[in-house]
Amino acid sequence: MDLTKLRVDTVKGIGEESAKALGGLGIYSVQDLLEFFPFRYEDYSLKSPTDVAHEERVTMVGTVQNEPSVRYFGKKKNRLSFRMVVDGVLVQVIFFNRAFLKSKITVQAPVTVTGKWDAHRLTITGNELKFGEVEREGNVEPVYHATSTISSKQLQRWIKVALDTYADHLVEPLPLSIRERYKLMNKSETIRHLHHPLHPEKVKQARRRYVYEELLYFQLRMRVFKQMNRELQSGKRLDVHHEHITPFLERLPFTLTGAQDQAVKDILTDIASPYRMNRLLQGDVGSGKTAVAAACMYAVVKAGSQSALMAPTEILAEQHAKSLVDWFEPLGITVALLAGSVKGKKRTHLLEHIASGDVDIVVGTHALIQDDVSFNALGLVITDEQHRFGVEQRRVLRQKGESPDVLFMTATPIPRTLAISVFGDMDVSVLNELPAGRKPIETYWVNHDLFERVLTFIEKEIKAGHQAYVISPLIEESEKLDVQNAIDLHTMLAQHYNGAVNVGLMHGRLSAAEKDEVMNAFAKNETQLLVSTTVVEVGVNVPNATVMVIYDADRFGLAQLHQLRGRVGRGEAQSTCILVAKPKSEVGKERMRIMTETTDGFELSERDLELRGPGDFFGSKQSGLPDFKLADVVHDYRTLETARQDADVIIRSNVLEQDPEYIHLATYLNRVGAYTGEKID
């Protein structure tokens, strides 16, 4: 019996009108109904006053000790109260606007009350009263998303009928070997417990099984689609080899780290293949992504093609262009900057040189994707901080060449698991080593009352010839307040130093030209102290800056704190990050502790995942991620990694064809058009 093809009105009690209403919830088949899960559970299991936390929602059974009293206030408001003994403890019970219960409550009779517990006053404010006792265990009730025409109680009834009639006919897609390896429930048992758990622990086990199944399906689909996509996207095979970049590497004032060298090899292998590269290069702050990108651009130029590097801001584009000119000019490679500030005849001449192929490498902002920009032979497109560009902008840039290879770079340390799932159609390279000679940044957490000492430390560093940043508090609700905070802090610091230190000010309300002016003054050490909002978070490179002070640091997330800290520690001098904060929550305190314990962005991002709730890691919900029924790629990231590894093994081996245990997984992939029965390498 295929429950996916059995219409929902087959279930007893569901008529034509109800079936239409269920369609509005995406429920068309019996399978859909069985997999429409509760969004929460009401636990009516009985608790003792000694086992309950303050303000917890509880159910208690007790013996009534006195006649209920009712007090009236206002026109229609009243308060009913009585006392009952629960496991030897005298508990006060309060109900609001339930005066009618007074005549029904009998002294010495058992009652069951559900409500909110006040541990300080030994009081339960009730919202539900049952006469007599209920079962001590197994009293967990599912609550479903209701609509204007369907209540949670109706869904409860229909789902119970469907479970009784059809649960034993559910197909078991997971092979026994996998279920035994991870000690997973079978499918029928899983669905039963998700709707009617006998105990909260059973919900956990059932959820674990269902989440694994969803994520295994997802990873199998991704693995097969990625392979198919690669075969469909034929690219331009360029003659590049690792040994071709030796002249460039020999001119670098440093040796590539092991991680950088491996990333270069991976990228060059992709460029040399007949398929179009689609790779994400993740590098922690200061890990040397630009050097990796430059090595690959050098190889592409030597193979007779052009490269384009697109940055999100003009400041960042200028920094990249300056580094590349320093490295490439002595090697006879031409680098040009195409940004919004390049205008008139200068722009016209530059466009002619790009179109003719006289320019080998073009660095720019969104100006690169304007219609009048055309390349002679674009072979490689690199976008830096790719999450700051829209999908459409990246697509236009890719179309500037004949299927150029594409490399995305980001300094946001996304845990590898999530990088693989969120950027599932990409290959991922990770730079997780700092270049030689870089000293780890020392991080300290201090209270506001030590701010004077922090200012003295800043002055000492500036007298030693260094520079400093002070980041003003983040007010998420209002950019206006953010700016005002920065202005107030700038005024206060300018008065404090009284002309001994030049204090600059940077915030989001400045124009692009004003921001450039502020940053250039700081880069040239004309201002020694820069007060800023978080606009300096990405890409600003001032090696002389050695102090980063973040005011009210507990207002920032770990990833943002790490990005801000990465603005210092770029030279050879020892750098310091000072977090000024007095967090009120335990999570806030833990965030500060983590920052002082590690400078590894990838470790931080893993810890951030553990601290934050589901879905919060990327802020707002990411488009492009599938809507799972239960799984959450952030909350369940460990299961996601397990499922990815298992999917790799399943696809690489030929179990889908040969092992009868895997027939349902093969059928699923066929159904979504992702598998044709051929072995995939």
VENFEN-V321069 format. One record per pair of residues at least 12 apart in sequence whose ideal C-beta (glycine too) atoms are under 8 Angstrom apart, sorted by sequence separation. I is the first residue (numbers start at 1). J is the second residue. If there is no record, write none. Layout:
i=I j=J
i=I j=J
This chain:
i=7 j=19
i=47 j=59
i=48 j=60
i=68 j=80
i=69 j=81
i=81 j=93
i=114 j=126
i=115 j=127
i=144 j=156
i=193 j=205
i=194 j=206
i=267 j=279
i=281 j=293
i=297 j=309
i=338 j=350
i=394 j=406
i=416 j=428
i=458 j=470
i=473 j=485
i=506 j=518
i=518 j=530
i=565 j=577
i=605 j=617
i=650 j=662
i=46 j=59
i=47 j=60
i=68 j=81
i=69 j=82
i=81 j=94
i=113 j=126
i=114 j=127
i=115 j=128
i=174 j=187
i=193 j=206
i=194 j=207
i=266 j=279
i=338 j=351
i=362 j=375
i=472 j=485
i=490 j=503
i=505 j=518
i=506 j=519
i=564 j=577
i=579 j=592
i=594 j=607
i=656 j=669
i=8 j=22
i=43 j=57
i=45 j=59
i=46 j=60
i=68 j=82
i=80 j=94
i=81 j=95
i=114 j=128
i=142 j=156
i=172 j=186
i=173 j=187
i=192 j=206
i=267 j=281
i=321 j=335
i=336 j=350
i=383 j=397
i=416 j=430
i=472 j=486
i=504 j=518
i=550 j=564
i=44 j=59
i=46 j=61
i=67 j=82
i=79 j=94
i=80 j=95
i=113 j=128
i=114 j=129
i=141 j=156
i=144 j=159
i=172 j=187
i=191 j=206
i=309 j=324
i=321 j=336
i=408 j=423
i=490 j=505
i=530 j=545
i=550 j=565
i=650 j=665
i=43 j=59
i=66 j=82
i=79 j=95
i=80 j=96
i=113 j=129
i=171 j=187
i=172 j=188
i=190 j=206
i=194 j=210
i=293 j=309
i=321 j=337
i=338 j=354
i=381 j=397
i=472 j=488
i=548 j=564
i=579 j=595
i=618 j=634
i=65 j=82
i=66 j=83
i=79 j=96
i=112 j=129
i=142 j=159
i=170 j=187
i=189 j=206
i=336 j=353
i=381 j=398
i=472 j=489
i=504 j=521
i=548 j=565
i=579 j=596
i=594 j=611
i=615 j=632
i=617 j=634
i=64 j=82
i=65 j=83
i=78 j=96
i=80 j=98
i=111 j=129
i=112 j=130
i=170 j=188
i=263 j=281
i=336 j=354
i=357 j=375
i=408 j=426
i=487 j=505
i=504 j=522
i=561 j=579
i=577 j=595
i=614 j=632
i=616 j=634
i=8 j=27
i=11 j=30
i=64 j=83
i=65 j=84
i=77 j=96
i=78 j=97
i=80 j=99
i=111 j=130
i=112 j=131
i=190 j=209
i=245 j=264
i=318 j=337
i=334 j=353
i=354 j=373
i=355 j=374
i=357 j=376
i=381 j=400
i=470 j=489
i=486 j=505
i=523 j=542
i=525 j=544
i=548 j=567
i=615 j=634
i=656 j=675
i=8 j=28
i=10 j=30
i=64 j=84
i=65 j=85
i=77 j=97
i=78 j=98
i=93 j=113
i=111 j=131
i=112 j=132
i=168 j=188
i=185 j=205
i=190 j=210
i=317 j=337
i=354 j=374
i=355 j=375
i=356 j=376
i=357 j=377
i=381 j=401
i=486 j=506
i=487 j=507
i=515 j=535
i=522 j=542
i=548 j=568
i=591 j=611
i=614 j=634
i=615 j=635
i=657 j=677
i=7 j=28
i=8 j=29
i=63 j=84
i=76 j=97
i=78 j=99
i=80 j=101
i=110 j=131
i=111 j=132
i=112 j=133
i=167 j=188
i=170 j=191
i=185 j=206
i=318 j=339
i=351 j=372
i=354 j=375
i=355 j=376
i=486 j=507
i=519 j=540
i=547 j=568
i=590 j=611
i=614 j=635
i=656 j=677
i=7 j=29
i=8 j=30
i=11 j=33
i=62 j=84
i=63 j=85
i=80 j=102
i=93 j=115
i=109 j=131
i=110 j=132
i=112 j=134
i=242 j=264
i=317 j=339
i=351 j=373
i=354 j=376
i=378 j=400
i=379 j=401
i=386 j=408
i=534 j=556
i=545 j=567
i=546 j=568
i=612 j=634
i=613 j=635
i=657 j=679
i=6 j=29
i=7 j=30
i=62 j=85
i=82 j=105
i=110 j=133
i=242 j=265
i=245 j=268
i=336 j=359
i=351 j=374
i=366 j=389
i=378 j=401
i=381 j=404
i=383 j=406
i=386 j=409
i=387 j=410
i=470 j=493
i=504 j=527
i=522 j=545
i=537 j=560
i=545 j=568
i=546 j=569
i=5 j=29
i=6 j=30
i=8 j=32
i=62 j=86
i=167 j=191
i=184 j=208
i=185 j=209
i=334 j=358
i=335 j=359
i=338 j=362
i=369 j=393
i=377 j=401
i=378 j=402
i=380 j=404
i=381 j=405
i=382 j=406
i=383 j=407
i=385 j=409
i=386 j=410
i=483 j=507
i=502 j=526
i=503 j=527
i=506 j=530
i=587 j=611
i=4 j=29
i=6 j=31
i=8 j=33
i=61 j=86
i=65 j=90
i=167 j=192
i=184 j=209
i=267 j=292
i=271 j=296
i=314 j=339
i=334 j=359
i=335 j=360
i=336 j=361
i=337 j=362
i=338 j=363
i=339 j=364
i=340 j=365
i=342 j=367
i=375 j=400
i=379 j=404
i=380 j=405
i=381 j=406
i=382 j=407
i=383 j=408
i=384 j=409
i=385 j=410
i=387 j=412
i=482 j=507
i=483 j=508
i=502 j=527
i=503 j=528
i=504 j=529
i=505 j=530
i=506 j=531
i=507 j=532
i=508 j=533
i=538 j=563
i=542 j=567
i=545 j=570
i=546 j=571
i=609 j=634
i=654 j=679
i=3 j=29
i=60 j=86
i=187 j=213
i=242 j=268
i=314 j=340
i=334 j=360
i=335 j=361
i=336 j=362
i=337 j=363
i=338 j=364
i=339 j=365
i=340 j=366
i=374 j=400
i=375 j=401
i=378 j=404
i=379 j=405
i=380 j=406
i=381 j=407
i=382 j=408
i=383 j=409
i=384 j=410
i=385 j=411
i=482 j=508
i=483 j=509
i=502 j=528
i=503 j=529
i=504 j=530
i=505 j=531
i=506 j=532
i=507 j=533
i=534 j=560
i=537 j=563
i=553 j=579
i=3 j=30
i=4 j=31
i=72 j=99
i=84 j=111
i=104 j=131
i=241 j=268
i=260 j=287
i=297 j=324
i=314 j=341
i=333 j=360
i=334 j=361
i=335 j=362
i=336 j=363
i=337 j=364
i=340 j=367
i=366 j=393
i=369 j=396
i=373 j=400
i=380 j=407
i=382 j=409
i=385 j=412
i=501 j=528
i=502 j=529
i=503 j=530
i=504 j=531
i=505 j=532
i=506 j=533
i=508 j=535
i=537 j=564
i=540 j=567
i=543 j=570
i=544 j=571
i=546 j=573
i=548 j=575
i=550 j=577
i=553 j=580
i=554 j=581
i=3 j=31
i=101 j=129
i=163 j=191
i=184 j=212
i=240 j=268
i=259 j=287
i=260 j=288
i=264 j=292
i=268 j=296
i=271 j=299
i=333 j=361
i=335 j=363
i=339 j=367
i=369 j=397
i=501 j=529
i=503 j=531
i=507 j=535
i=536 j=564
i=542 j=570
i=543 j=571
i=546 j=574
i=547 j=575
i=548 j=576
i=549 j=577
i=550 j=578
i=552 j=580
i=553 j=581
i=554 j=582
i=609 j=637
i=652 j=680
i=62 j=91
i=70 j=99
i=84 j=113
i=92 j=121
i=94 j=123
i=96 j=125
i=163 j=192
i=263 j=292
i=267 j=296
i=271 j=300
i=294 j=323
i=338 j=367
i=368 j=397
i=479 j=508
i=506 j=535
i=541 j=570
i=546 j=575
i=547 j=576
i=548 j=577
i=549 j=578
i=550 j=579
i=551 j=580
i=552 j=581
i=554 j=583
i=651 j=680
i=652 j=681
i=92 j=122
i=93 j=123
i=94 j=124
i=95 j=125
i=182 j=212
i=257 j=287
i=290 j=320
i=294 j=324
i=298 j=328
i=338 j=368
i=479 j=509
i=506 j=536
i=534 j=564
i=537 j=567
i=545 j=575
i=546 j=576
i=547 j=577
i=548 j=578
i=550 j=580
i=554 j=584
i=561 j=591
i=565 j=595
i=3 j=34
i=60 j=91
i=91 j=122
i=92 j=123
i=93 j=124
i=94 j=125
i=95 j=126
i=98 j=129
i=240 j=271
i=241 j=272
i=257 j=288
i=260 j=291
i=264 j=295
i=268 j=299
i=369 j=400
i=536 j=567
i=547 j=578
i=549 j=580
i=550 j=581
i=70 j=102
i=90 j=122
i=91 j=123
i=92 j=124
i=94 j=126
i=95 j=127
i=163 j=195
i=240 j=272
i=256 j=288
i=260 j=292
i=264 j=296
i=301 j=333
i=328 j=360
i=368 j=400
i=497 j=529
i=68 j=101
i=89 j=122
i=91 j=124
i=93 j=126
i=163 j=196
i=238 j=271
i=239 j=272
i=290 j=323
i=294 j=327
i=298 j=331
i=328 j=361
i=558 j=591
i=562 j=595
i=68 j=102
i=95 j=129
i=238 j=272
i=290 j=324
i=294 j=328
i=554 j=588
i=557 j=591
i=561 j=595
i=565 j=599
i=160 j=195
i=237 j=272
i=256 j=291
i=298 j=333
i=338 j=373
i=472 j=507
i=566 j=601
i=159 j=195
i=160 j=196
i=237 j=273
i=256 j=292
i=493 j=529
i=558 j=594
i=49 j=86
i=50 j=87
i=68 j=105
i=237 j=274
i=254 j=291
i=324 j=361
i=554 j=591
i=558 j=595
i=48 j=86
i=49 j=87
i=174 j=212
i=235 j=273
i=455 j=493
i=459 j=497
i=493 j=531
i=554 j=592
i=48 j=87
i=50 j=89
i=174 j=213
i=235 j=274
i=252 j=291
i=256 j=295
i=324 j=363
i=462 j=501
i=553 j=592
i=562 j=601
i=49 j=89
i=67 j=107
i=173 j=213
i=234 j=274
i=235 j=275
i=236 j=276
i=48 j=89
i=64 j=105
i=66 j=107
i=234 j=275
i=235 j=276
i=455 j=496
i=459 j=500
i=490 j=531
i=49 j=91
i=64 j=106
i=65 j=107
i=174 j=216
i=233 j=275
i=234 j=276
i=235 j=277
i=321 j=363
i=455 j=497
i=459 j=501
i=489 j=531
i=553 j=595
i=562 j=604
i=64 j=107
i=233 j=276
i=320 j=363
i=458 j=501
i=64 j=108
i=231 j=275
i=63 j=108
i=64 j=109
i=230 j=275
i=233 j=278
i=486 j=531
i=559 j=604
i=63 j=109
i=64 j=110
i=248 j=294
i=249 j=295
i=317 j=363
i=486 j=532
i=558 j=604
i=559 j=605
i=63 j=110
i=64 j=111
i=248 j=295
i=317 j=364
i=486 j=533
i=558 j=605
i=62 j=110
i=306 j=354
i=317 j=365
i=485 j=533
i=61 j=110
i=62 j=111
i=558 j=607
i=559 j=608
i=61 j=111
i=245 j=295
i=248 j=298
i=483 j=533
i=558 j=608
i=61 j=112
i=62 j=113
i=306 j=357
i=314 j=365
i=482 j=533
i=557 j=608
i=60 j=112
i=61 j=113
i=309 j=361
i=311 j=363
i=313 j=365
i=59 j=112
i=60 j=113
i=142 j=195
i=245 j=298
i=306 j=359
i=307 j=360
i=308 j=361
i=309 j=362
i=311 j=364
i=312 j=365
i=558 j=611
i=59 j=113
i=142 j=196
i=245 j=299
i=306 j=360
i=307 j=361
i=308 j=362
i=309 j=363
i=310 j=364
i=311 j=365
i=59 j=114
i=244 j=299
i=306 j=361
i=307 j=362
i=308 j=363
i=309 j=364
i=310 j=365
i=467 j=522
i=557 j=612
i=58 j=114
i=140 j=196
i=306 j=362
i=308 j=364
i=310 j=366
i=57 j=114
i=58 j=115
i=140 j=197
i=245 j=302
i=57 j=115
i=58 j=116
i=140 j=198
i=241 j=299
i=244 j=302
i=310 j=368
i=467 j=525
i=57 j=116
i=58 j=117
i=140 j=199
i=240 j=299
i=244 j=303
i=301 j=360
i=310 j=369
i=470 j=529
i=472 j=531
i=474 j=533
i=56 j=116
i=57 j=117
i=138 j=198
i=140 j=200
i=240 j=300
i=301 j=361
i=308 j=368
i=467 j=527
i=468 j=528
i=469 j=529
i=470 j=530
i=472 j=532
i=474 j=534
i=55 j=116
i=56 j=117
i=137 j=198
i=138 j=199
i=238 j=299
i=467 j=528
i=468 j=529
i=469 j=530
i=470 j=531
i=471 j=532
i=472 j=533
i=55 j=117
i=137 j=199
i=238 j=300
i=240 j=302
i=467 j=529
i=468 j=530
i=469 j=531
i=470 j=532
i=471 j=533
i=489 j=551
i=54 j=117
i=55 j=118
i=140 j=203
i=240 j=303
i=467 j=530
i=469 j=532
i=471 j=534
i=53 j=117
i=54 j=118
i=55 j=119
i=60 j=124
i=239 j=303
i=297 j=361
i=320 j=384
i=52 j=117
i=54 j=119
i=238 j=303
i=471 j=536
i=46 j=112
i=53 j=119
i=54 j=120
i=58 j=124
i=238 j=304
i=462 j=528
i=52 j=119
i=238 j=305
i=308 j=375
i=462 j=529
i=469 j=536
i=49 j=117
i=316 j=384
i=236 j=305
i=306 j=375
i=316 j=385
i=44 j=114
i=49 j=119
i=306 j=376
i=308 j=378
i=306 j=377
i=307 j=378
i=310 j=381
i=458 j=529
i=61 j=133
i=305 j=377
i=306 j=378
i=307 j=379
i=308 j=380
i=310 j=382
i=312 j=384
i=49 j=122
i=61 j=134
i=304 j=377
i=305 j=378
i=306 j=379
i=307 j=380
i=308 j=381
i=309 j=382
i=310 j=383
i=311 j=384
i=312 j=385
i=305 j=379
i=306 j=380
i=307 j=381
i=308 j=382
i=309 j=383
i=310 j=384
i=311 j=385
i=59 j=134
i=252 j=327
i=304 j=379
i=305 j=380
i=307 j=382
i=309 j=384
i=467 j=542
i=251 j=327
i=303 j=379
i=312 j=388
i=469 j=545
i=312 j=389
i=467 j=544
i=468 j=545
i=471 j=548
i=466 j=544
i=467 j=545
i=468 j=546
i=469 j=547
i=471 j=549
i=473 j=551
i=474 j=552
i=248 j=327
i=251 j=330
i=300 j=379
i=310 j=389
i=465 j=544
i=466 j=545
i=467 j=546
i=468 j=547
i=469 j=548
i=470 j=549
i=471 j=550
i=472 j=551
i=473 j=552
i=476 j=555
i=59 j=139
i=251 j=331
i=300 j=380
i=466 j=546
i=467 j=547
i=468 j=548
i=469 j=549
i=471 j=551
i=475 j=555
i=466 j=547
i=468 j=549
i=470 j=551
i=474 j=555
i=473 j=555
i=474 j=556
i=248 j=331
i=297 j=380
i=247 j=331
i=296 j=380
i=297 j=382
i=461 j=546
i=296 j=382
i=461 j=547
i=474 j=560
i=310 j=397
i=46 j=134
i=293 j=382
i=308 j=397
i=458 j=547
i=44 j=134
i=46 j=136
i=457 j=547
i=45 j=136
i=293 j=384
i=458 j=549
i=45 j=137
i=308 j=400
i=45 j=138
i=46 j=139
i=471 j=564
i=45 j=139
i=44 j=139
i=45 j=140
i=289 j=384
i=306 j=401
i=454 j=549
i=469 j=564
i=43 j=139
i=44 j=140
i=43 j=140
i=44 j=141
i=42 j=140
i=469 j=567
i=41 j=140
i=42 j=141
i=305 j=404
i=469 j=568
i=41 j=141
i=41 j=142
i=42 j=143
i=41 j=143
i=40 j=143
i=38 j=142
i=39 j=143
i=37 j=142
i=38 j=143
i=39 j=144
i=300 j=405
i=38 j=144
i=39 j=145
i=280 j=386
i=441 j=548
i=466 j=573
i=36 j=144
i=271 j=379
i=445 j=553
i=271 j=380
i=296 j=407
i=293 j=407
i=461 j=576
i=293 j=409
i=36 j=155
i=457 j=576
i=25 j=145
i=289 j=409
i=457 j=578
i=25 j=147
i=289 j=411
i=443 j=565
i=24 j=147
i=36 j=159
i=287 j=411
i=441 j=565
i=454 j=578
i=25 j=150
i=33 j=158
i=34 j=159
i=21 j=147
i=33 j=159
i=281 j=407
i=283 j=409
i=285 j=411
i=454 j=580
i=276 j=403
i=279 j=406
i=281 j=408
i=283 j=410
i=284 j=411
i=411 j=538
i=441 j=568
i=21 j=149
i=22 j=150
i=34 j=162
i=276 j=404
i=277 j=405
i=278 j=406
i=279 j=407
i=280 j=408
i=281 j=409
i=282 j=410
i=283 j=411
i=285 j=413
i=411 j=539
i=441 j=569
i=21 j=150
i=33 j=162
i=34 j=163
i=276 j=405
i=277 j=406
i=279 j=408
i=280 j=409
i=281 j=410
i=284 j=413
i=440 j=569
i=451 j=580
i=276 j=406
i=277 j=407
i=280 j=410
i=282 j=412
i=439 j=569
i=450 j=580
i=282 j=413
i=438 j=569
i=18 j=150
i=30 j=162
i=34 j=166
i=282 j=414
i=442 j=574
i=444 j=576
i=446 j=578
i=448 j=580
i=34 j=167
i=439 j=572
i=442 j=575
i=443 j=576
i=444 j=577
i=445 j=578
i=446 j=579
i=447 j=580
i=271 j=405
i=282 j=416
i=438 j=572
i=439 j=573
i=441 j=575
i=442 j=576
i=443 j=577
i=444 j=578
i=445 j=579
i=446 j=580
i=447 j=581
i=448 j=582
i=270 j=405
i=437 j=572
i=439 j=574
i=441 j=576
i=442 j=577
i=443 j=578
i=444 j=579
i=447 j=582
i=18 j=154
i=30 j=166
i=34 j=170
i=439 j=575
i=441 j=577
i=443 j=579
i=445 j=581
i=282 j=419
i=31 j=170
i=280 j=419
i=292 j=431
i=18 j=158
i=267 j=407
i=238 j=379
i=289 j=431
i=236 j=379
i=280 j=423
i=288 j=431
i=13 j=157
i=14 j=158
i=287 j=431
i=13 j=158
i=287 j=432
i=280 j=426
i=282 j=428
i=287 j=433
i=413 j=559
i=11 j=158
i=278 j=425
i=279 j=426
i=280 j=427
i=282 j=429
i=283 j=430
i=284 j=431
i=287 j=434
i=288 j=435
i=412 j=559
i=445 j=592
i=13 j=161
i=278 j=426
i=279 j=427
i=280 j=428
i=281 j=429
i=282 j=430
i=283 j=431
i=284 j=432
i=286 j=434
i=287 j=435
i=445 j=593
i=12 j=161
i=278 j=427
i=279 j=428
i=280 j=429
i=282 j=431
i=286 j=435
i=413 j=562
i=11 j=161
i=277 j=427
i=279 j=429
i=281 j=431
i=284 j=434
i=388 j=538
i=445 j=595
i=11 j=162
i=412 j=563
i=445 j=596
i=286 j=438
i=411 j=563
i=443 j=595
i=444 j=596
i=12 j=165
i=385 j=538
i=443 j=596
i=11 j=165
i=45 j=199
i=385 j=539
i=11 j=166
i=384 j=539
i=411 j=566
i=35 j=191
i=38 j=194
i=41 j=197
i=443 j=599
i=34 j=191
i=37 j=194
i=38 j=195
i=43 j=200
i=270 j=427
i=37 j=195
i=441 j=599
i=41 j=200
i=440 j=599
i=6 j=166
i=266 j=427
i=41 j=203
i=267 j=429
i=3 j=166
i=266 j=429
i=1 j=166
i=236 j=401
i=3 j=169
i=236 j=402
i=263 j=429
i=3 j=170
i=236 j=403
i=238 j=405
i=262 j=429
i=263 j=430
i=1 j=169
i=3 j=171
i=235 j=403
i=236 j=404
i=263 j=431
i=432 j=600
i=2 j=171
i=234 j=403
i=235 j=404
i=236 j=405
i=233 j=403
i=235 j=405
i=432 j=602
i=259 j=430
i=260 j=431
i=259 j=431
i=340 j=512
i=430 j=602
i=259 j=432
i=260 j=433
i=257 j=431
i=259 j=433
i=258 j=433
i=260 j=435
i=257 j=433
i=257 j=434
i=257 j=435
i=257 j=436
i=254 j=435
i=255 j=436
i=254 j=436
i=254 j=437
i=416 j=602
i=415 j=602
i=413 j=601
i=413 j=602
i=415 j=605
i=413 j=604
i=414 j=605
i=415 j=606
i=418 j=609
i=413 j=605
i=415 j=609
i=229 j=425
i=422 j=618
i=226 j=424
i=314 j=512
i=222 j=421
i=226 j=425
i=418 j=617
i=225 j=425
i=315 j=515
i=422 j=622
i=315 j=516
i=219 j=421
i=222 j=424
i=314 j=516
i=422 j=624
i=218 j=421
i=222 j=425
i=422 j=625
i=315 j=519
i=421 j=625
i=422 j=633
i=421 j=633
i=418 j=633
i=418 j=634
i=418 j=637
i=421 j=640
i=319 j=539
i=417 j=637
i=417 j=638
i=316 j=538
i=319 j=541
i=415 j=637
i=418 j=640
i=316 j=539
i=417 j=640
i=421 j=644
i=315 j=539
i=316 j=540
i=417 j=641
i=420 j=644
i=313 j=538
i=315 j=540
i=312 j=538
i=313 j=539
i=312 j=539
i=417 j=644
i=311 j=539
i=285 j=562
i=285 j=563
i=285 j=565
i=286 j=566
i=285 j=566
i=284 j=566
i=286 j=569
i=286 j=570
i=284 j=600
i=285 j=601
i=284 j=601
i=284 j=602
i=218 j=626
i=218 j=628
i=215 j=628
i=218 j=631
i=214 j=628
i=214 j=629
i=214 j=630
i=215 j=631
i=211 j=628
i=214 j=631
i=215 j=633
i=210 j=629
i=211 j=630
i=210 j=630
i=211 j=631
i=210 j=631
i=215 j=636
i=219 j=640
i=207 j=630
i=215 j=639
i=219 j=643
i=223 j=647
i=227 j=651
i=211 j=636
i=215 j=640
i=218 j=643
i=219 j=644
i=222 j=647
i=223 j=648
i=212 j=639
i=216 j=643
i=219 j=646
i=220 j=647
i=224 j=651
i=211 j=639
i=215 j=643
i=219 j=647
i=223 j=651
i=212 j=642
i=216 j=646
i=220 j=650
i=208 j=639
i=212 j=643
i=216 j=647
i=220 j=651
i=194 j=630
i=220 j=665
i=224 j=669
i=228 j=674
i=217 j=665
i=220 j=668
i=221 j=669
i=216 j=665
i=220 j=669
i=225 j=674
i=224 j=674
i=217 j=668
i=221 j=672
i=224 j=675
i=221 j=674
i=227 j=680
i=220 j=674
i=227 j=681
i=224 j=680
i=223 j=680
i=182 j=642
i=178 j=646
i=175 j=659
i=177 j=661
i=176 j=661
i=175 j=661
i=175 j=662
i=175 j=665
i=173 j=664
i=172 j=664
i=173 j=665
i=171 j=664
i=173 j=668
i=37 j=629
i=37 j=630
i=35 j=629
